[in-house]
Amino acid sequence: MSEIINNSKKRKELLKHMILQLHKGDAPDLVRNRLVELLKSVPYDEVVEVEQELIAEGLPVEEVLKLCDIHQMVLDGYIDQSGAKSIPAGHPVDTFKKENLELEKVINELEQLFSKVKNIKEVEVNQWLIKVHTQLNNLMDVDKHYKRKEYLLFPFLEKYEITGPPKVMWGKHDEIRTLLKASIEAVSSNGEVSPDEAATITELILLPAVNGVSDMISKEEEILLPMCMDKLTDDDWYTIYKQTNEFGYCLYDPQIEWKPVGIDISEIIYYTGNNIQLATGSFNLNEMETLFRTLPIDITFVDKDDKVKFFSLSPDRIFTRNRAIIGRDVRMCHPPSSVHVVEQILSDFKSGKQNSAAFWISMQGRFIYIEYLALRDSNGIYLGTIEFTQDLTKLRKLEGEQRLLSYIGR
């Protein structure tokens, strides 16, 4: 027995044999008991190798997909990760794992709601449905998590000739997406739902969706992510890291920037198609220019050398600007009587004494708010000054409330 357990080749042969037994329809409980007895410690890379071999030997991906949940049940908690690499804070894998923690919190909330459905009273059903709907909407955020795996992580696995597991996992993603959409639709009914119907919906639709997300978390934590840490280089990971913002994050906003040693890092990464990737999303050039033209505020940017570098063309500029000021010293853009104040603001910003300076004036019946803000990078280094100006006349007259639901279009 110990000879089999300690021999990698025999262990993989046995694992493959067990999976094929499941494929033939042998009882999962019996197979599970045998595996637990013989394979108390299954290295995660062996699970992947066996799955890859089965696909290479002709077992259709669709069949491996059907077996995926069964092997998860069999192997859950018995995969050895003692040799797995450590994960730096802010690393893409760290983000995947932090997102999984947030998903588990939502799953826990849903499980608590499901536990109440058997004893729910008729008057409580609608409120229960609303709470479940809210948490399912949160859970649907997992789509971004899966897309990052599919479009960023899986291509690198394929680069290292690991093709089977990504195909199987992508198939499970699609199953989970379908289940989640069906679940949201099921709890969004405009008609009355009885307590019995709520219990049936939970058993047949909601639980499979939630269990699908939960099982996928185990597959990632025990197999996929440790394997990827072994296979991918820091260059690979940094390529993934740079593009992650295009897809967004799942219930979690990373606060730590990952800077791998020995890799050139740019603050702004340009992509083909005129896209500019920023820390919280991306624009193409047309979108960015239109954004600045549409915002109901005037913006002017003065760089660290006190030169005017940019101004926005909002629909109703308060103070006129023309492109002749680009590149001019900001002092030359103010009347002599106020230059000393501009000097003081810039000096205070550069020294770190101040970060903002605000002013407000009445002009031709309008109330105008002007604020200067020091622009500093993540290390606190001064990059320049932003001036923004806004007409607050209408805003100062607002009273009461106008909520989103009162929108009627005008």
Secondary structure, 3 states (H helix, E strand, C coil): CHHHHHCHHHHHHHHHHHHHHHHHCCCHHHHHHHHHHHCCCEEHHHHHHHHHHHHHCCCCHHHHHHHHHHHHHHHCCCEECCCCCCCCCCCHHHHHHHHHHHHHHHHHHHHHHHHCHHHCCHHHHHHHHHHHHHHHHHHCCHHHHHHHHHHHHHHHHHHCCCCHHHHHHHHHHHHHHHHHHHHHHHCCCCCCCCHHHHHHHHHHHHHHHHHHHHHHHHHHHHHHHHHHHHHCCHHHHHHHHHHHHHCCCCCCCCCCCCCCCCCCCCCCEEECCCEEEECCEEEEHHHHHHHHHHCCCEEEEEECCCEEEEECCCCCCCCCCCHHHCCCEHHHHCCHHHHHHHHHHHHHHHHCCCCEEEEEEEECCEEEEEEEEEEECCCCCEEEEEEEEEECHHHHCCCCCCCHHHCCCC
